[in-house]
Amino acid sequence: MDVVPRLAAGAYPLLVFAVCRRGVMEADAWGLAILYLALSLPLAFLALWVAGALAGKRISLKVPIFVLLMLGTGGAVWLFALQLRGHYQWFFLIQDSAFFVLLAYYFAASLRAGREPLCTFFARHVHRTLSPELLKYTRFLTKVWVLFFVSTGCISWLLFFFASNAVWAFYTNLLVPVLVVIVFVVENASRRFVLPPADRVGLLGTYRALRTGGLAGAMRSSAPQSETVSPMDSIAPSVQEVAKTCDVLVIGGGPAGTTAASLLREMGYHVVLLEKCHHPRFHIGESLLPANLPLFEKLGVAKQVEALGMPKLAAEFVSPWHDHQQEFRFADGWNKSLPSAYQVERSKFDFVLIKNARDKGVEVLEGCEVQSVDLHRSDGMAEVQARTDAGQSMVWHTRFIADASGRSTFLSSKLQLKERSRDHNSVAIYAHFVGAERRQGAAEGNISLFWFDHGWFWYIPLRGGATSVGMVTWPYFVKTRGERSLSDFFKDGIASCAPLSARLKDAHMAIDVTATGNFSYSSRRAYGKNYLLLGDAFAFVDPMFSSGVWLAMNSGDQAAKTIETCFKQPAKAGAALRAFDRMMRKGPREYSWFIHRITHPTLRDMFMRPSEKLRMKEALLSLLAGDIFGTTPIWRSIALFKSAYYLVSVTELGRTYVAWRRRHFDIRRDQAVEASVTSV
Ligand SMILES: Cc1cc2nc3c(=O)[nH]c(=O)nc-3n(C[C@H](O)[C@H](O)[C@H](O)COP(=O)(O)OP(=O)(O)OC[C@H]3O[C@@H](n4cnc5c(N)ncnc54)[C@H](O)[C@@H]3O)c2cc1C
C-alpha cells in the first residue's frame, strides 16, 4: 500500500477545506492569499501530472479526476461564500464528518480483497512475523475501528441536528479524543485475553518499535497485501545457498503449475518450477472434460494425452430412485466442437505435463518443497526458500510467484486466505479395480455416477484395464465404519449399491484403498501484487462434475496471460489481477450450485429427465463439458433450468423441507472423521 501518498491525498481535501474556510470567514488579505494558494495547488498537481505523462511515465486517470474534484470543492466554497458565512457551523460539521468518513474509508478499503487490513499493516512493523492469531486479530481490529469511526460520525450528525451547538462542540472537540484514547487502552488490555503471550506488545513496545524505524521504513517499502509468510530464518543456515533469480517461480507441478510454467516459458520468461514429489506419482482426479482438449493442443501435448487416455464420450447417471439410466452425450451439447474427453491415469498424465514443461525450457526441480516465502523485499522481488529431499536449502528471488500447490494451499493457508465451505462436506474413499465389467464399443470409456443412500460412486474406466472406483459420502456414514478396515468399509459400501456391485462382481482391487477429505474451500482472493493462486491452491469443490483438472489448467493458462500483462503493461496490472480473480471464482460458483443441490429429489428428477425445452438440456451438457469460460451462450438456458428447479421446489414444499433438513444433517462436520482422512 502506498501509504504516504494515499494519506496525503486523503488529507489534502481537508487542508483545502480548512484554508478555504479561513479565507471565507476572515476574508482579509491573508485569508484570500491562503484561499488562492489552496485553489492553485491542484493546478500545480495537474501541471506535474502532464509533465510526467509527457516524460513517458505511467498515466492514471485518477489524478485529473482528483484535481477536478479539488477545484470543484474550492470553487463551490468561493461561490457560496456569503451563504456559508451566515451558517458558519456547517463548515465545522462538514470538516468533522469528512475526517471520520476518510478514516472509515481508509480502514474499510484496506479490508477489501487484495489489500492488507491497516491494523495488520501496523502490526507487521512492530512484530517481525505475524502469527495466524495475530493476523486474525488485526483484521478484526480494523473492522472495530471502521465501526468506531462510522458510529462516531453518525452521533456527531445526530447531535448537530438535535442538540445545542454547545453539546455538539463538547462532543466533537472533547469527548471524541477521549473516546479514541479509551478504545486504544481497552484494546491494549484485551490483548491479554485473546492473544498468546508472544504476540502481545504493550504501548511502550509499540512506541519503541516504531521509533527504531519500523513505520517510516515500512511505509516506504509497503506492498498491497498481508504477505508476511514465514520467518526467513526458519531454514537451517548451514546449507543456505546464494539466491538465484528468475522471472516466475511456480510452486507445484500438477496440471495448474505445469500449464502456467509451460506457457510463460513460451512467452520467453525464465521460469522455475518446484515440485515436492517425483513424477510419475499417484494422484486422484482421472476424469477430464471436453473443454480441456483445446488447451492440450495449445500446450502441444494433445497426441500424448490421446495415447494414454481412454476416450470419454458421455457421462451416465444411475439412480436407485429412477427406473432408467440417463446418458449425457457431450456431442449433444450446445457447442458441437467439444464431443469427447479422456479418462487418464494421473501419474502418466501429470508426467506428460511436467516433461513438456521441462522440454520447453522450464527449470524443473522435483523433490524440492517450498517452505517459506517473503513477498515484501525492498527490491520488489519475492524471496522463496525451498528444501530438497537431500536436505539442501535453496533460495530464489523472483518477480512473480504462481502458487499451484494444490490442496496443500501453500500461500492461501499461510496468508490466512483459505475459507472452508459451510455448504459442503464430504469424504472420498477410492481404489483401482481390475476385471470390472466395461461397456461395449465407443461407450467403454464413459464415466458412470451411481447414487446411493449415503452419497454417490464414480466409475472411471482407464486405458490398460484398470477402473477407478470412488465412494463420495458424508461424515455421518464414515462414522458407521466402526472396527472395519477401510477396505472392508469400502467393499460394504459398494455392496449396498446393486448396479455398481454387479459391474464389479468379477473385479479385484489393484491398489490400496485411500480415504481423503473432499472438504470444499475457497480463498478470499486469488492474487496479490506479485503472486497468483492457481487451481486447487485457490479453491476446491466436490469432484462430482470432474471439473478440477480443467479448472486448474484453465487457471494456469489465464495466469500466464495475467503475469505477462503485469510485466509488460504495469498500468493494466490491477485490472488484469482483478479479472483473474473473477475468473477463478466463476468455475467453483457455477459447479457448486449443482453440487449443493444434487441431493434434492427435484434436481435429481431434472437430471434424470432433462428437458429439451428452451435448449436447457444442451446448456446443461455444455456445463458438464466444462464449456463455461468461452462464448457459448448457455447462460439464459441455465438460468431457466435453475428457475424451473426453484419453481418445482416451491410447489413441492414438503419434499423440499425434508431434503433441506437431510442435507444439513449430511454435511455436519465431524472432527473424528476429519482426523481419520488425509486432506491432500
Ligand atoms: C477424491 C477426488 C476425486 C477427484 N476427481 C476428479 C476428476 O475425476 N476429474 C477432475 O478433473 N478432477 C478431479 N479431482 C480434482 C483434481 O484432482 C484437482 O482439481 C487437480 O488435480 C488440481 O490440479 P492442481 O494442479 O491445482 O493441483 P495438484 O494436481 O494437486 O498439484 C499440486 C502439486 O503441488 C505439489 N506441491 C504441494 N505443495 C508443494 C510445496 N510446498 N512445494 C512444492 N510442491 C508442492 C504437489 O506435490 C502436487 O504435485 C478430484 C479430487 C479429489 C479429492
Ligand as a Chemical Component Dictionary entry (heavy atoms), coordinates in Angstrom:
data_LIG
# 
_chem_comp.id                   LIG 
_chem_comp.type                 NON-POLYMER 
_chem_comp.pdbx_formal_charge   0 
_chem_comp.three_letter_code    LIG 
# 
loop_
_chem_comp_atom.comp_id 
_chem_comp_atom.atom_id 
_chem_comp_atom.alt_atom_id 
_chem_comp_atom.type_symbol 
_chem_comp_atom.charge 
_chem_comp_atom.model_Cartn_x 
_chem_comp_atom.model_Cartn_y 
_chem_comp_atom.model_Cartn_z 
_chem_comp_atom.pdbx_ordinal 
LIG C1  C1  C 0 -11.468 -37.582 -4.435  1  
LIG C2  C2  C 0 -11.191 -36.673 -5.593  2  
LIG C3  C3  C 0 -11.612 -37.008 -6.861  3  
LIG C4  C4  C 0 -11.364 -36.149 -7.930  4  
LIG N1  N1  N 0 -11.801 -36.479 -9.177  5  
LIG C5  C5  C 0 -11.582 -35.626 -10.214 6  
LIG C6  C6  C 0 -11.965 -35.972 -11.541 7  
LIG O1  O1  O 0 -12.496 -37.046 -11.788 8  
LIG N2  N2  N 0 -11.706 -35.080 -12.537 9  
LIG C7  C7  C 0 -11.090 -33.884 -12.292 10 
LIG O2  O2  O 0 -10.907 -33.108 -13.211 11 
LIG N3  N3  N 0 -10.686 -33.554 -11.047 12 
LIG C8  C8  C 0 -10.910 -34.391 -10.015 13 
LIG N4  N4  N 0 -10.467 -34.058 -8.767  14 
LIG C9  C9  C 0 -9.806  -32.767 -8.568  15 
LIG C10 C10 C 0 -8.377  -32.786 -9.139  16 
LIG O3  O3  O 0 -7.639  -33.814 -8.548  17 
LIG C11 C11 C 0 -7.706  -31.461 -8.831  18 
LIG O4  O4  O 0 -8.631  -30.425 -9.032  19 
LIG C12 C12 C 0 -6.481  -31.198 -9.705  20 
LIG O5  O5  O 0 -5.510  -32.177 -9.521  21 
LIG C13 C13 C 0 -5.918  -29.814 -9.354  22 
LIG O6  O6  O 0 -4.693  -29.609 -10.000 23 
LIG P1  P1  P 0 -3.608  -28.626 -9.337  24 
LIG O7  O7  O 0 -2.501  -28.527 -10.301 25 
LIG O8  O8  O 0 -4.273  -27.406 -8.862  26 
LIG O9  O9  O 0 -3.144  -29.396 -8.007  27 
LIG P2  P2  P 0 -2.443  -30.805 -7.885  28 
LIG O10 O10 O 0 -2.764  -31.670 -9.034  29 
LIG O11 O11 O 0 -2.797  -31.332 -6.542  30 
LIG O12 O12 O 0 -0.895  -30.467 -7.934  31 
LIG C14 C14 C 0 -0.280  -29.773 -6.887  32 
LIG C15 C15 C 0 1.185   -30.166 -6.858  33 
LIG O13 O13 O 0 1.872   -29.302 -5.965  34 
LIG C16 C16 C 0 2.823   -30.043 -5.250  35 
LIG N5  N5  N 0 3.107   -29.307 -4.012  36 
LIG C17 C17 C 0 2.273   -29.091 -2.966  37 
LIG N6  N6  N 0 2.869   -28.336 -2.040  38 
LIG C18 C18 C 0 4.106   -28.063 -2.505  39 
LIG C19 C19 C 0 5.202   -27.317 -1.983  40 
LIG N7  N7  N 0 5.141   -26.688 -0.804  41 
LIG N8  N8  N 0 6.332   -27.240 -2.725  42 
LIG C20 C20 C 0 6.424   -27.861 -3.926  43 
LIG N9  N9  N 0 5.420   -28.585 -4.454  44 
LIG C21 C21 C 0 4.272   -28.674 -3.762  45 
LIG C22 C22 C 0 2.141   -31.378 -5.026  46 
LIG O14 O14 O 0 3.088   -32.404 -4.790  47 
LIG C23 C23 C 0 1.401   -31.570 -6.352  48 
LIG O15 O15 O 0 2.139   -32.300 -7.291  49 
LIG C24 C24 C 0 -10.686 -34.930 -7.701  50 
LIG C25 C25 C 0 -10.243 -34.617 -6.424  51 
LIG C26 C26 C 0 -10.485 -35.467 -5.365  52 
LIG C27 C27 C 0 -10.008 -35.095 -3.993  53 
# 
loop_
_chem_comp_bond.comp_id 
_chem_comp_bond.atom_id_1 
_chem_comp_bond.atom_id_2 
_chem_comp_bond.value_order 
_chem_comp_bond.pdbx_ordinal 
LIG C1  C2  SING 1  
LIG C2  C3  SING 2  
LIG C2  C26 DOUB 3  
LIG C3  C4  DOUB 4  
LIG C4  N1  SING 5  
LIG C4  C24 SING 6  
LIG N1  C5  DOUB 7  
LIG C5  C6  SING 8  
LIG C5  C8  SING 9  
LIG C6  O1  DOUB 10 
LIG C6  N2  SING 11 
LIG N2  C7  SING 12 
LIG C7  O2  DOUB 13 
LIG C7  N3  SING 14 
LIG N3  C8  DOUB 15 
LIG C8  N4  SING 16 
LIG N4  C9  SING 17 
LIG N4  C24 SING 18 
LIG C9  C10 SING 19 
LIG C10 O3  SING 20 
LIG C10 C11 SING 21 
LIG C11 O4  SING 22 
LIG C11 C12 SING 23 
LIG C12 O5  SING 24 
LIG C12 C13 SING 25 
LIG C13 O6  SING 26 
LIG O6  P1  SING 27 
LIG P1  O7  DOUB 28 
LIG P1  O8  SING 29 
LIG P1  O9  SING 30 
LIG O9  P2  SING 31 
LIG P2  O10 DOUB 32 
LIG P2  O11 SING 33 
LIG P2  O12 SING 34 
LIG O12 C14 SING 35 
LIG C14 C15 SING 36 
LIG C15 O13 SING 37 
LIG C15 C23 SING 38 
LIG O13 C16 SING 39 
LIG C16 N5  SING 40 
LIG C16 C22 SING 41 
LIG N5  C17 SING 42 
LIG N5  C21 SING 43 
LIG C17 N6  DOUB 44 
LIG N6  C18 SING 45 
LIG C18 C19 SING 46 
LIG C18 C21 DOUB 47 
LIG C19 N7  SING 48 
LIG C19 N8  DOUB 49 
LIG N8  C20 SING 50 
LIG C20 N9  DOUB 51 
LIG N9  C21 SING 52 
LIG C22 O14 SING 53 
LIG C22 C23 SING 54 
LIG C23 O15 SING 55 
LIG C24 C25 DOUB 56 
LIG C25 C26 SING 57 
LIG C26 C27 SING 58 
# 
